[in-house]
């Protein structure tokens, strides 16, 4: 059994599981990835990384780069659904990373739920819009 396989068993990971790790030192920004499954004897994680785009990374390498696992959300689909997730991941390999339009969270939501969305980006946009509105309001009230 390879080290990546041992880690998958140890953590109870299966194909289609969402793995969320902290991306920032303050645990505010999250990095999302999806467990792809076994490829040539190694357990692989699919992630969309800045500067690299959508790639497959060995599970042991992925976990060594993460400070901790913030959340592990088990995929509840059937075996056939897991195969479809793997197919969707494969079709997106190499797709470019875009912080606002196609980041790691967009990617994982798209391959798991067929909808590329990022609540983190939406929250940042809402906060920015609210801050801008408050600034304009303060200027008008002077």
N, C-alpha and C positions, 0 to 999 in steps of 0.2 A: 504494500500500500504506500503510495507517495505521500509526501508531507501535506500537499494540498488536499488529498483525500482524507487524511487523518483530521485535518482542521475542519473539513466539511462535516464529518461525523461528530467531532467534538462539539461543534456549535449547532448541530442539527439543521444544517443548511440543505436545501433542495432546489432543484431547477425552478426558476421563477421567483424565488424569494427576493424581497427588497432588503438591501443592506444599507443603512444610513450611518455615516461616520461624520464626526466634526471636521469641518474644513478650515475653520478659523480657531485661533487660540482661545477665544471667548465662548466657544460652543454656540455661536449665534447662527453662522452660516453652515449649512449641511451639504455633504456630498452624497448623492444617491447612486447606487449601483444595483445591478440585478445579477443573481447567480445564473450563469449560462448553463453550466453542467459540465460533464466530462468530455474532454477533448484530448485524444492520444494519451490517456492515462492521467491527465492533470485536470483538476477542477478549476474552471475558469469563471471569472467575473466579467460582465460586460459593463463598461462605464464610458461616459462621455467626458473626456478630459480636455481642459484648456490647452491649446497648443498641439494636441494629438487627435482630437475628435473621438469618434466612437471606436473603442478598441477592446480586445479581450486581454485580460490580465490574469495571471495565475493567482488563485485565492491566497496562497501564502505571501506572495508579493504585495497584493492589495492590503492584506491585514497588517503587514510589517510597516507599511507607509501610513496607516491609520493609527491615531493615538488610542482610540477606543471604538467600540461598536455602540453607537447611540441608540439605534433601533434595529430590530430584525423582524420584518413582517413576512410571515409565512404565506406562500402562494397556495391558494386553496383550489386551483383548477385541477382538472383531470390530467392524466398522462398525455392525452391528445392535446390538451391546452398547453402543457409544458412544451411539447414539440413545436406548437405554433409560436410560442414565445421565442424559442431558439431560432426559428425561421425568421421571425421579425427582426431579431437582433442581427442575424447574419446579413440580412438585406440592408442594414444601416451601418455596417462596419465601414469606417472611413469617413462617415458624414461629419462635416465640420461642426465644431463647438461654437456657439454664439451665446454669450451671457444672457442676452435679452430674449432671443428667439428660439434657441435650441441648446439649453444647458443640460447638465446631468439629470436634473429632475424632469425636464421636458421629455428627455429620452426614455427614462424608466417608465414614466406614465404612458408614453406612447406604446412601448412594447408590451406593457401589462394591460392597459385599459383602452388602447387605440385612440388616445387623445393626448396630444403633446401639450402639456400645461405645467406651469410652475407657480404654485402658491407663494413661494419665496419671492419671485420676481413681482408678482401681483401685489404682495404686501409692501415691497419697497416702492413700487409705483404709487400706491395709495398714500403711504407716508410722505413721499415727495410732493404729491399733489396737495395734501393737507398742509404741509409746511409752506408751500408756495401760496396757497390760499390765505393762510394766516398772515404771511408777510404782506401780501397785497392789501388785505383788510387793515392791517396796522398802518400802512402808508395812507390809506384812504381816510382813516380816522384822525390823522394828525392835523 
